[in-house]
Amino acid sequence: MTSYALMEAGKTFSPSLYSWNLIFHPDLFHAEKPLSIVLFFPFPFVVAAYFKDGIVRSLLTLAIFYTIFWFFSAQILRYLVPVLPLFCIAAAVSVERYLIRLSFIRRLIDKNITVVTVAILLILPGWVFAFKTVNHKGFPPINEKERESYLSQELPSYKAYSFLNSISGNRYRLYALLDENMAYFANGQFIGDWFGPGRYRKILDKLGNEDRLFNELRSLGAECFIVNICRLPKKIQSTWLSQKKWLSWKYIYPVFGGGNVILFKITGRKMCHQISPEILIDTSLEKLSLNEPTSWKKVGIPIVDRSGESSADGKAAVKCNKDNFLKQTVDVEQNILYILACKAYSERTTNKARLQINWLDKYAKQFELDIIVINASAAWMQYSNVIIAPERAEFAEICAGAHKDGAIWFDEFSFKALSYAPCQAK
Ligand SMILES: [Ca+2]
């Protein structure tokens, strides 16, 4: 629903700026879908009618009170939708009062062609949006296989719920942190929202302390715990990815990772983890031939610096963007958890690093991928995440680049298998 960054949109209040942003910058209000541009055009008529027409004034006063309430609560576009009909009626009355009563306009609307043209113009933005959506995403899925694929692509955490449903059916009680929109896909009981007994605030401040987190989750009756890492507040996300405190937890341990989501099981039995030897070759990019890492494959022309001035370890590091990066292919076992780690920094902190694993089948053909997007720091920092190798995976192609624009420096990669078993009494 909301996020800590969300209130940024509402620091200053200007009705005209707000109307403009609501229509033309809906992303500021976490809009799932944009509002029609048609809503913007009656604005001058509505303002004029407000001072002269009792009906418009009544409708708009109600709409304004609701909008003020919305402004000081969660500024999410869909929460404003209930008041839009009031605005639409006020807009229709205003346009009728001040536009249609003009004689030359009245002469125009007496013609059928005018009515049809206006009707088409009113519905056109919706059709343009639908056309763009289908053009970009294709038609909706029509069978179970297509549905799974579509949801996995559209919803970063969908695979975690699919995994949980497959191993536990509907016999689980899950606490999902920052993932409230996925409640529909959980077959078991689902807890976690911005408000109420399972509100996020109670959990977010306990992520650094397993005992407190365990007690809180258990008091809610949770048996599983999902963390949507990409929606964590920036500071908490940075600490989560760089310190990986969850790795030392004994009673909350990961069983699934992927798409920036980790699914943990909560148990009363103490669990210990085991980490395999390093799987990647030349993790620090030091083995060079003609200034190119010999164990990594280049895509495009990433910049390899071997002066030692840009490296986190040894002499060499690589600067990548979204088109120019390194990748390395390694053997994996399906349904095994892996920890992927690297050190990264960016000269601009607005840049985002992108760790990507392409999963390849036995024919070395890619059939799935996992992407981890990291807010880059201005200094070298280690980032790590846990990912499960999907069924059919025989190889993993580890890629490191920039997410969208910008460039990221990388060094010290790591890819190791992770497993858990009950701790043995000493
Ligand atoms: Ca290095």
Residues whose N, C-alpha, C, O or C-beta is under 5 A from the ligand:
A	BS01	CA	S284 L285 S311 D313 G314 K315 A316 A317 D411
